[in-house]
């Protein structure tokens, strides 16, 4: 992850990006368990990251994976 990408993010979003870089196939439920937060919190952060263009979902919700966009 580049510093430019993480400059405007809070700690939880940075942790989510770290988990995605560790395993792009992580589900929001698995991320929530690892971060000890609710699944809804993870879903909201993922939505924010998608809207900012930092990440994108490739494939279906069930069999897809997350991709971090490097600019």
Buried (B, 14 or more C-beta within 10 A) or exposed (E): BEEEBBEEBEEBBBBBBEBBEEEBEBBBEBBBEBBEBEBEBBBBBBEBBBEEEBBEEEEEEEEBEBEBEEE
